[in-house]
């Protein structure tokens, strides 16, 4: 945990978990209703009957509050994936990410324009929301190197996390093309694995039927 995150966590310890959840829910509702610009410290305070000073004391800035709310609204997508093989890890990451795409995409879309326009929000999201998923994908690749599944100097390694997360973010633009788990699976098998020099073993098919006794 970073120094800033640890300090923020210490501040938030003064609120009960229930009260904190109520504040986060208000932020998420405002994001859904009008995007990032509709979220204000005054608006959150009024909706939750909380003092504005409390919000500033706990989170310091609006970007930190919004980022904390987004982080709470989602669960880590990739951090618990460890199937024992790089192929299995990337395919499972594709499956899990696709299953959550609608919920996550809606919230990220609400702050996408602000992400470009506000460096402080961008930095907060990178630290709290994006960095853990990048680290989890990098860990999958690290385990693959340790198992001898791919070369440590493969230049494609550094592009896997950006490409994977980029696919999830751009799917709203190419909705029909990037809409489901099957397409994400093809992306892993046809793009990522060949770039990494990994050839997946064919998955076992159904057992052949036993010949009928005569």
N, C-alpha and C positions, 0 to 999 in steps of 0.2 A: 504494500500500500504506500502511495506517495505521501510526502509530508503534508501536502495540502489536503489530501483525502483523509489522512489520519486526524488532522485538525478539525475538518468538517464533521467527521464522525463523532469526535469528542463533543463538539457543540451540539449536535443533534441528540446526544444522549440525554439532554435536559428535557426533551419532549418524550411523551409516552409513544409507544409503537402505534397505538390507535390514532393518536392525534397526528402523528407524522403521516400515516396512511391517508387520513382525511385531507391533509394539505396536498399531498401528491395527487390524490384523485381530483381535487379542484384544478390543479395545473393541467392534468391530462384532459379534463373536460373542456377547459378553455382552449387548449391546443386543437382539439377536435372541432370546436365550434368556429374558431376564427384564425387558426394558425398562430405562429409565434408572436406576431405583433399584438394579438388579442390578450396575451398573458402579461399582466402587470402585477407588481407587488400589491398595489392598492386593490386590484380585482380579486386576487387570491385572498387577501385579508378580509375583504367584505364578504366573499362567498363562504368563508369558513369561520367568520366572527373571531378572527385572530388579529392581534396587533401587528401592524406593519413592521414595527421595530423588532418584533420577535422573528419575523422572516429574515430581516437583514442580519440579525444577530446569529441566526442559525446557519444561513447559507451565504450571506455576504452580498451576492449579486443575483440578478434574475437568471443569467445563463447557468449559474451553479444550481439554482433551484430547479430550473427546467430539466437540466441534465440528470439531476438526482431523481426527479419524477420519472423520466424516461427509463432510467436504469432500473428503478423499482418496478415499473410496469412490464418489464420483460425479464426473462430469465436467461442465463447464459446458454447460448445455443450449442457451442462446440466444446466447452471445457470438459465435459464428462465423457467425451467420445474416445474410446480406446478399444478397438476390435482385435488388435494383435497384428494387423497388417496395414500398410499404407493404403492399399486399394480399398480395404474395408472401411478405414477411417474416412476417406474422402467420399466414398459412396454414402456412408451414413450421414456425414455432414450435409450432403446434397439432399438427402431425404428429409432430415430434420428441418433444414432451412426452408425447403419448399413447403413443408407442413405449417410453418409459422408465417409465411410470407405476407398474407393479407393483414394480419394484426400488426406486424412490425412495419410493413410498408406504409400503412396508413399514418402512423405516428411520425415516421421519418419524413414522409412527404410533407407533413405539417410544418416541419422545421427546415426543409431542404433549402428554400430560398434564404432564410436567415442564416443558415450554415455558411453560405457564400458571403453574405454581407457583414456578418458579425464575427470577427476573429476570436473574441472571447468565448462565444458559444462554440465555435469550431474547436478551440483548444479543450474546452470542457468535455465535449462529446468524444473527442479523440481519446482523452485520458480515461473516461469512465465507461463509455459504451463500446467504442470501436477497438481500443487497445486490447481488452481481454480476449476478443474473438480472433484478432490477428495473432496474439500470442498462442492461442489454442491451435490454430491452423499451423503456425510455425512449429509447435511442439509435435504435431503429427509428422511433419516432414523430418524433424530431428530424430524421432523414433525410427522413421524409415531409413535414415542414414545409418543409425546404430545397428539396425538389423541387416544392413547390406542390401537393402532393396533399391537404393539409388545412390549415385555418387555425390559426395559432399560438395564438390565443386560444380555441380550442374547449375548453369546460370538461370535456369527456369525457376529454381526454388524461391528466389526473392519476388517472383511475380505471382505466385499461387494465391496468396491471401488477397492482394489487390484485385486480381481477376475474379476470384470467387465472390468476394463482397461486392465487386462492381456488378456482377451478374444479378445479384439480389436487388441492388439499388436501381438498375436500369430497366427492370422488368416492367415497370409501369408504362414505359415508352413503347416497348415491344411486347405488349401484354399477351397477344396471341402466341408469340414465339417462345416466351420464357415463363409460361404460366404454371408449370406443374413439375412434380417430382421426376417424371420420366425425362423431361427435357434437361433438368439439372443433372440427371444420371448420364445422359448422353454427353453433356458438357464435360463431366469428369472423365468419362471413358475416351472421348474423341479428341479432347483438347488438353486437359491437364496431364493425364497419364502419359500420352505420347511425348509431350514436352519434357516430362521428367524422365523419359527413357524407361518407363515401367510398363511391362506387358502383363495385364491381368490374366490369371488363369481362367479358362472357361468355367463357368459355374456348372455344377453337376445338374444334369437333367433328370427327369423321372426315371425310375428303374424300369427296364423293359418288362413287359408282361411275361409271366412264365408260360411256356408252351402248354397248350391244353393237352391233358392226357387222353390218349386214344383208347 
